[in-house]
Amino acid sequence: MVERSQKDVWRLTPWLMIVLLLVNFVLMALNAREINSGQRVIRVWTQTAADFFQSPVTTLSSSISNYFTSISSLRSAASENDKLKQRVQELEVEKKQKEELASENERLRSLLNLKEHSKYNVLIARIIGRDPSVWFDSSIVNRGSLDGVALNMPVVTDGGLVGRVTAVSPLTSQVDLITRDKSGLGAVIGQIGESNALGVVSGTSKKDLLEMKYVPGNVNVQVGQAVFTTGQDGIFPPGLKVGEIVSVVQGSATTPHQILIRPAAKLSSMQEVGILLYEPLPQSDFEQKLPNAVKKK
């Protein structure tokens, strides 16, 4: 054991006093309490020092957490937005389907009304095809010979005359529209028996327009007058509405009128039609014996 001299002891005494004071200060600090709250002062100081360092760390961690939360929210919002867009599209499709169904019901109701009030048997048919050629105006319907359809039967809508059947198979038929340039039918301006403005209506090269020929120029004809079938062509029954006059170039006593007619039926947008199960009466013996009489095949 090392023995220290009295001089060494006196030299260490101040340092021992300092250490003892520090230890006493620490003990006092540990036991010291605030008067109001009763909390230990050392705890308050420790929390204050911790807050000094903890506040920036908390702010930084909160910012990072908010950043990733924002990214997650954006992804969730984008996904929700996609779902909403898809739902909107579905609702638009449903709305369009309901509108088409309502429109179809209205068209069929009109045809049924025509069927109830027509003096001829009406067979409702749906258009399943159209001739894409610009030179021919024809459509294909889903009714054929098995349904009682025959050649030259008239085809109508609730608006007026459409055309006639020109080809028949067991399940389908071809309908030539009255706008076809090779079509022709006997017609009269105004009501049958009340007008002398007789002529022949045929198709033109212009879409949705008909031409009426051979109307005497000395007969009064006005724009807006209705044109009806006469039944003299041996195909269409009398009284079917063909259309209305939209243009008249006045003729003279020796020159017929030049008349353009807009069809009564909406030929470009029709989807269902009615086939009249109509066959013209056979010619009388007197008509068959005329020199210029044409025998029907």
C-alpha positions as a Markdown table, in Angstrom:
| # | Residue | x | y | z |
|---|---|---|---|---|
| 1 | Met | 0.0 | 0.0 | 0.0 |
| 2 | Val | 1.3 | 3.4 | -1.0 |
| 3 | Glu | 1.6 | 5.8 | 1.8 |
| 4 | Arg | 1.0 | 9.4 | 1.0 |
| 5 | Ser | 2.6 | 12.3 | 2.8 |
| 6 | Gln | 0.7 | 15.0 | 4.5 |
| 7 | Lys | 1.7 | 17.4 | 1.7 |
| 8 | Asp | 0.1 | 15.1 | -0.9 |
| 9 | Val | -3.1 | 14.8 | 1.1 |
| 10 | Trp | -3.4 | 18.6 | 1.3 |
| 11 | Arg | -2.8 | 18.8 | -2.4 |
| 12 | Leu | -5.8 | 16.4 | -3.1 |
| 13 | Thr | -8.1 | 17.9 | -0.7 |
| 14 | Pro | -9.5 | 20.6 | -3.0 |
| 15 | Trp | -10.3 | 18.1 | -5.6 |
| 16 | Leu | -12.0 | 15.8 | -3.1 |
| 17 | Met | -14.1 | 18.8 | -2.0 |
| 18 | Ile | -15.1 | 19.5 | -5.6 |
| 19 | Val | -16.1 | 15.9 | -6.2 |
| 20 | Leu | -18.1 | 15.8 | -3.0 |
| 21 | Leu | -19.9 | 19.0 | -3.9 |
| 22 | Leu | -20.7 | 17.6 | -7.4 |
| 23 | Val | -22.0 | 14.4 | -5.9 |
| 24 | Asn | -24.1 | 16.4 | -3.4 |
| 25 | Phe | -25.4 | 18.6 | -6.2 |
| 26 | Val | -26.4 | 15.6 | -8.2 |
| 27 | Leu | -28.2 | 14.0 | -5.3 |
| 28 | Met | -30.0 | 17.3 | -4.5 |
| 29 | Ala | -31.0 | 17.6 | -8.2 |
| 30 | Leu | -32.3 | 14.1 | -8.2 |
| 31 | Asn | -34.4 | 14.7 | -5.2 |
| 32 | Ala | -35.4 | 18.3 | -6.0 |
| 33 | Arg | -39.1 | 18.9 | -6.9 |
| 34 | Glu | -41.1 | 21.8 | -8.3 |
| 35 | Ile | -43.3 | 23.6 | -5.8 |
| 36 | Asn | -46.4 | 23.7 | -8.0 |
| 37 | Ser | -46.4 | 20.4 | -9.8 |
| 38 | Gly | -44.3 | 18.3 | -7.4 |
| 39 | Gln | -42.3 | 16.8 | -10.3 |
| 40 | Arg | -38.6 | 16.2 | -9.9 |
| 41 | Val | -36.6 | 19.0 | -11.4 |
| 42 | Ile | -34.2 | 16.5 | -13.1 |
| 43 | Arg | -37.0 | 15.0 | -14.9 |
| 44 | Val | -38.2 | 18.4 | -16.2 |
| 45 | Trp | -34.6 | 19.3 | -17.3 |
| 46 | Thr | -34.3 | 15.9 | -19.0 |
| 47 | Gln | -37.6 | 16.3 | -20.8 |
| 48 | Thr | -36.6 | 19.8 | -21.9 |
| 49 | Ala | -33.3 | 18.6 | -23.3 |
| 50 | Ala | -35.0 | 15.6 | -24.9 |
| 51 | Asp | -37.6 | 17.9 | -26.5 |
| 52 | Phe | -34.8 | 20.0 | -28.0 |
| 53 | Phe | -33.5 | 17.0 | -29.9 |
| 54 | Gln | -36.8 | 15.2 | -30.3 |
| 55 | Ser | -38.8 | 18.0 | -32.0 |
| 56 | Pro | -36.8 | 18.1 | -35.3 |
| 57 | Val | -36.7 | 14.3 | -35.4 |
| 58 | Thr | -40.5 | 14.2 | -34.9 |
| 59 | Thr | -41.0 | 16.8 | -37.6 |
| 60 | Leu | -38.8 | 15.0 | -40.0 |
| 61 | Ser | -40.4 | 11.6 | -39.4 |
| 62 | Ser | -43.9 | 13.2 | -39.6 |
| 63 | Ser | -43.0 | 14.7 | -43.0 |
| 64 | Ile | -41.8 | 11.4 | -44.3 |
| 65 | Ser | -44.9 | 9.6 | -43.0 |
| 66 | Asn | -47.1 | 12.2 | -44.5 |
| 67 | Tyr | -45.3 | 11.9 | -47.9 |
| 68 | Phe | -45.8 | 8.2 | -48.1 |
| 69 | Thr | -49.4 | 8.6 | -46.8 |
| 70 | Ser | -50.0 | 11.1 | -49.6 |
| 71 | Ile | -48.6 | 8.7 | -52.2 |
| 72 | Ser | -50.9 | 6.0 | -50.9 |
| 73 | Ser | -53.9 | 8.4 | -50.9 |
| 74 | Leu | -53.1 | 9.4 | -54.5 |
| 75 | Arg | -53.0 | 5.8 | -55.6 |
| 76 | Ser | -56.2 | 5.1 | -53.8 |
| 77 | Ala | -57.8 | 8.2 | -55.4 |
| 78 | Ala | -56.6 | 7.2 | -58.8 |
| 79 | Ser | -58.0 | 3.7 | -58.4 |
| 80 | Glu | -61.3 | 5.1 | -57.1 |
| 81 | Asn | -61.4 | 7.5 | -60.1 |
| 82 | Asp | -60.9 | 4.7 | -62.5 |
| 83 | Lys | -63.8 | 2.8 | -60.9 |
| 84 | Leu | -66.0 | 5.9 | -61.1 |
| 85 | Lys | -65.1 | 6.4 | -64.8 |
| 86 | Gln | -66.0 | 2.7 | -65.5 |
| 87 | Arg | -69.3 | 3.1 | -63.6 |
| 88 | Val | -70.1 | 6.2 | -65.6 |
| 89 | Gln | -69.5 | 4.4 | -68.8 |
| 90 | Glu | -71.7 | 1.5 | -67.6 |
| 91 | Leu | -74.5 | 3.9 | -66.8 |
| 92 | Glu | -74.1 | 5.6 | -70.2 |
| 93 | Val | -74.4 | 2.2 | -71.9 |
| 94 | Glu | -77.4 | 1.3 | -69.7 |
| 95 | Lys | -79.1 | 4.7 | -70.6 |
| 96 | Lys | -78.4 | 4.2 | -74.3 |
| 97 | Gln | -79.9 | 0.7 | -74.1 |
| 98 | Lys | -83.0 | 1.9 | -72.3 |
| 99 | Glu | -83.4 | 4.7 | -74.9 |
| 100 | Glu | -83.0 | 2.2 | -77.8 |
| 101 | Leu | -85.5 | -0.1 | -76.1 |
| 102 | Ala | -88.0 | 2.7 | -75.6 |
| 103 | Ser | -87.5 | 3.7 | -79.3 |
| 104 | Glu | -88.0 | 0.1 | -80.4 |
| 105 | Asn | -91.2 | -0.2 | -78.3 |
| 106 | Glu | -92.5 | 3.0 | -79.8 |
| 107 | Arg | -91.8 | 1.8 | -83.4 |
| 108 | Leu | -93.4 | -1.6 | -82.7 |
| 109 | Arg | -96.4 | 0.1 | -81.0 |
| 110 | Ser | -96.9 | 2.2 | -84.2 |
| 111 | Leu | -96.7 | -0.9 | -86.4 |
| 112 | Leu | -99.2 | -2.7 | -84.1 |
| 113 | Asn | -101.5 | 0.3 | -84.4 |
| 114 | Leu | -101.1 | 0.1 | -88.2 |
| 115 | Lys | -101.9 | -3.6 | -88.0 |
| 116 | Glu | -105.0 | -3.0 | -86.0 |
| 117 | His | -106.4 | -0.3 | -88.3 |
| 118 | Ser | -105.3 | -1.7 | -91.7 |
| 119 | Lys | -107.8 | -3.5 | -93.8 |
| 120 | Tyr | -105.0 | -5.9 | -94.9 |
| 121 | Asn | -103.2 | -8.5 | -92.8 |
| 122 | Val | -99.8 | -7.0 | -91.7 |
| 123 | Leu | -96.8 | -9.1 | -91.0 |
| 124 | Ile | -94.2 | -7.3 | -88.8 |
| 125 | Ala | -90.6 | -7.9 | -90.0 |
| 126 | Arg | -87.2 | -6.6 | -88.8 |
| 127 | Ile | -84.6 | -5.3 | -91.2 |
| 128 | Ile | -81.5 | -7.5 | -90.9 |
| 129 | Gly | -79.4 | -6.2 | -93.8 |
| 130 | Arg | -79.1 | -3.4 | -96.3 |
| 131 | Asp | -77.6 | -3.2 | -99.7 |
| 132 | Pro | -74.4 | -1.2 | -99.5 |
| 133 | Ser | -74.4 | -0.3 | -103.1 |
| 134 | Val | -75.3 | 3.3 | -104.0 |
| 135 | Trp | -77.0 | 2.1 | -107.2 |
| 136 | Phe | -79.6 | -0.1 | -105.5 |
| 137 | Asp | -81.9 | 0.7 | -102.7 |
| 138 | Ser | -82.9 | -2.6 | -101.1 |
| 139 | Ser | -83.1 | -4.2 | -97.7 |
| 140 | Ile | -83.3 | -7.7 | -96.3 |
| 141 | Val | -86.0 | -8.6 | -93.7 |
| 142 | Asn | -86.3 | -11.6 | -91.4 |
| 143 | Arg | -89.5 | -13.0 | -92.9 |
| 144 | Gly | -89.9 | -15.4 | -95.8 |
| 145 | Ser | -92.1 | -17.8 | -97.6 |
| 146 | Leu | -92.6 | -19.8 | -94.4 |
| 147 | Asp | -94.3 | -16.8 | -92.9 |
| 148 | Gly | -96.6 | -16.3 | -96.0 |
| 149 | Val | -94.5 | -13.7 | -97.8 |
| 150 | Ala | -94.8 | -13.7 | -101.6 |
| 151 | Leu | -93.3 | -11.7 | -104.5 |
| 152 | Asn | -94.5 | -8.2 | -105.0 |
| 153 | Met | -96.2 | -7.9 | -101.6 |
| 154 | Pro | -96.2 | -4.2 | -100.4 |
| 155 | Val | -94.0 | -3.1 | -97.5 |
| 156 | Val | -95.0 | -0.2 | -95.3 |
| 157 | Thr | -94.3 | 1.6 | -92.1 |
| 158 | Asp | -96.7 | 3.6 | -89.9 |
| 159 | Gly | -95.5 | 6.6 | -92.0 |
| 160 | Gly | -96.2 | 5.3 | -95.4 |
| 161 | Leu | -95.1 | 3.1 | -98.3 |
| 162 | Val | -91.6 | 1.6 | -98.3 |
| 163 | Gly | -91.4 | -0.7 | -101.3 |
| 164 | Arg | -92.2 | -4.2 | -102.4 |
| 165 | Val | -90.9 | -7.7 | -102.0 |
| 166 | Thr | -88.7 | -8.7 | -105.0 |
| 167 | Ala | -87.0 | -11.9 | -103.7 |
| 168 | Val | -88.2 | -14.6 | -101.2 |
| 169 | Ser | -86.5 | -17.4 | -99.4 |
| 170 | Pro | -87.9 | -19.6 | -96.7 |
| 171 | Leu | -86.6 | -17.4 | -93.9 |
| 172 | Thr | -85.8 | -14.0 | -95.4 |
| 173 | Ser | -87.0 | -11.6 | -98.2 |
| 174 | Gln | -85.5 | -8.8 | -100.2 |
| 175 | Val | -87.4 | -5.5 | -100.3 |
| 176 | Asp | -86.8 | -3.0 | -103.1 |
| 177 | Leu | -87.5 | 0.6 | -101.8 |
| 178 | Ile | -89.6 | 3.0 | -103.8 |
| 179 | Thr | -86.5 | 5.2 | -104.1 |
| 180 | Arg | -84.8 | 2.7 | -106.4 |
| 181 | Asp | -84.4 | 4.2 | -109.9 |
| 182 | Lys | -86.1 | 1.3 | -111.6 |
| 183 | Ser | -89.2 | 1.4 | -109.3 |
| 184 | Gly | -92.5 | 2.6 | -110.5 |
| 185 | Leu | -96.1 | 2.8 | -109.1 |
| 186 | Gly | -99.3 | 4.4 | -110.1 |
| 187 | Ala | -100.1 | 7.5 | -107.9 |
| 188 | Val | -102.5 | 10.4 | -107.5 |
| 189 | Ile | -102.1 | 13.8 | -105.9 |
| 190 | Gly | -104.8 | 14.1 | -103.3 |
| 191 | Gln | -107.5 | 11.7 | -102.5 |
| 192 | Ile | -108.6 | 9.0 | -105.0 |
| 193 | Gly | -111.8 | 10.0 | -106.8 |
| 194 | Glu | -111.3 | 13.7 | -105.9 |
| 195 | Ser | -108.3 | 14.5 | -108.1 |
| 196 | Asn | -107.4 | 14.2 | -111.7 |
| 197 | Ala | -103.7 | 14.6 | -111.0 |
| 198 | Leu | -102.7 | 11.0 | -111.9 |
| 199 | Gly | -99.2 | 10.0 | -112.7 |
| 200 | Val | -96.3 | 7.5 | -112.2 |
| 201 | Val | -93.9 | 7.8 | -109.2 |
| 202 | Ser | -90.4 | 6.4 | -109.6 |
| 203 | Gly | -87.0 | 6.6 | -107.9 |
| 204 | Thr | -84.4 | 9.2 | -108.7 |
| 205 | Ser | -80.6 | 9.4 | -108.5 |
| 206 | Lys | -81.1 | 11.7 | -105.5 |
| 207 | Lys | -81.4 | 10.0 | -102.1 |
| 208 | Asp | -84.8 | 10.2 | -100.4 |
| 209 | Leu | -86.5 | 11.8 | -103.3 |
| 210 | Leu | -89.0 | 10.5 | -105.8 |
| 211 | Glu | -90.2 | 11.9 | -109.1 |
| 212 | Met | -93.8 | 12.0 | -110.3 |
| 213 | Lys | -94.2 | 11.9 | -114.1 |
| 214 | Tyr | -97.0 | 12.4 | -116.6 |
| 215 | Val | -99.1 | 14.7 | -114.5 |
| 216 | Pro | -100.9 | 17.1 | -116.9 |
| 217 | Gly | -99.6 | 20.6 | -116.8 |
| 218 | Asn | -103.1 | 22.1 | -116.8 |
| 219 | Val | -103.9 | 20.4 | -113.4 |
| 220 | Asn | -103.4 | 22.5 | -110.3 |
| 221 | Val | -100.5 | 21.1 | -108.2 |
| 222 | Gln | -99.0 | 22.7 | -105.1 |
| 223 | Val | -96.0 | 22.0 | -102.8 |
| 224 | Gly | -97.1 | 20.2 | -99.6 |
| 225 | Gln | -99.8 | 18.1 | -101.2 |
| 226 | Ala | -99.9 | 14.4 | -100.3 |
| 227 | Val | -99.5 | 11.6 | -102.9 |
| 228 | Phe | -101.2 | 8.3 | -102.6 |
| 229 | Thr | -101.2 | 5.0 | -104.5 |
| 230 | Thr | -104.0 | 4.3 | -107.0 |
| 231 | Gly | -103.7 | 0.5 | -107.2 |
| 232 | Gln | -103.6 | 0.7 | -111.0 |
| 233 | Asp | -100.1 | -0.8 | -111.2 |
| 234 | Gly | -101.5 | -4.2 | -110.0 |
| 235 | Ile | -99.0 | -4.3 | -107.1 |
| 236 | Phe | -99.8 | -1.8 | -104.5 |
| 237 | Pro | -103.3 | -1.4 | -103.1 |
| 238 | Pro | -105.0 | 2.0 | -103.4 |
| 239 | Gly | -104.8 | 4.6 | -100.7 |
| 240 | Leu | -101.2 | 4.0 | -99.3 |
| 241 | Lys | -99.4 | 7.3 | -98.7 |
| 242 | Val | -96.3 | 7.7 | -100.9 |
| 243 | Gly | -95.1 | 11.1 | -99.7 |
| 244 | Glu | -95.5 | 14.9 | -100.0 |
| 245 | Ile | -94.6 | 17.2 | -102.9 |
| 246 | Val | -91.5 | 19.3 | -102.1 |
| 247 | Ser | -90.9 | 20.8 | -105.5 |
| 248 | Val | -93.0 | 21.6 | -108.6 |
| 249 | Val | -91.9 | 23.0 | -111.9 |
| 250 | Gln | -95.2 | 24.1 | -113.5 |
| 251 | Gly | -96.0 | 22.6 | -116.9 |
| 252 | Ser | -98.4 | 23.7 | -119.5 |
| 253 | Ala | -101.3 | 22.3 | -121.5 |
| 254 | Thr | -98.8 | 20.3 | -123.6 |
| 255 | Thr | -96.1 | 19.8 | -121.1 |
| 256 | Pro | -96.5 | 17.8 | -117.8 |
| 257 | His | -95.4 | 19.1 | -114.4 |
| 258 | Gln | -91.9 | 18.2 | -113.0 |
| 259 | Ile | -92.7 | 17.1 | -109.5 |
| 260 | Leu | -90.4 | 15.9 | -106.7 |
| 261 | Ile | -91.7 | 14.0 | -103.7 |
| 262 | Arg | -90.2 | 13.3 | -100.3 |
| 263 | Pro | -91.2 | 9.8 | -99.2 |
| 264 | Ala | -93.5 | 9.6 | -96.1 |
| 265 | Ala | -91.6 | 6.7 | -94.6 |
| 266 | Lys | -88.2 | 7.4 | -93.0 |
| 267 | Leu | -86.4 | 5.0 | -95.3 |
| 268 | Ser | -82.9 | 5.7 | -94.1 |
| 269 | Ser | -83.6 | 5.0 | -90.4 |
| 270 | Met | -86.3 | 2.4 | -90.4 |
| 271 | Gln | -85.6 | -0.9 | -88.4 |
| 272 | Glu | -88.9 | -2.6 | -88.5 |
| 273 | Val | -91.5 | -2.7 | -91.3 |
| 274 | Gly | -94.9 | -4.2 | -92.0 |
| 275 | Ile | -95.4 | -6.6 | -95.0 |
| 276 | Leu | -99.0 | -6.4 | -96.3 |
| 277 | Leu | -100.1 | -9.9 | -97.1 |
| 278 | Tyr | -101.9 | -8.5 | -100.1 |
| 279 | Glu | -102.4 | -10.0 | -103.5 |
| 280 | Pro | -104.2 | -7.8 | -106.2 |
| 281 | Leu | -107.4 | -9.0 | -107.6 |
| 282 | Pro | -107.1 | -10.9 | -110.9 |
| 283 | Gln | -107.9 | -8.9 | -114.0 |
| 284 | Ser | -111.4 | -9.2 | -115.4 |
| 285 | Asp | -112.1 | -11.1 | -118.6 |
| 286 | Phe | -112.6 | -7.8 | -120.4 |
| 287 | Glu | -109.2 | -6.4 | -119.3 |
| 288 | Gln | -107.5 | -9.7 | -120.3 |
| 289 | Lys | -109.0 | -9.5 | -123.8 |
| 290 | Leu | -107.7 | -5.9 | -124.5 |
| 291 | Pro | -105.0 | -5.8 | -127.2 |
| 292 | Asn | -102.5 | -4.1 | -124.9 |
| 293 | Ala | -103.3 | -6.1 | -121.8 |
| 294 | Val | -100.2 | -7.5 | -120.0 |
| 295 | Lys | -100.7 | -11.0 | -118.7 |
| 296 | Lys | -99.3 | -11.6 | -115.2 |
| 297 | Lys | -96.9 | -14.4 | -114.6 |
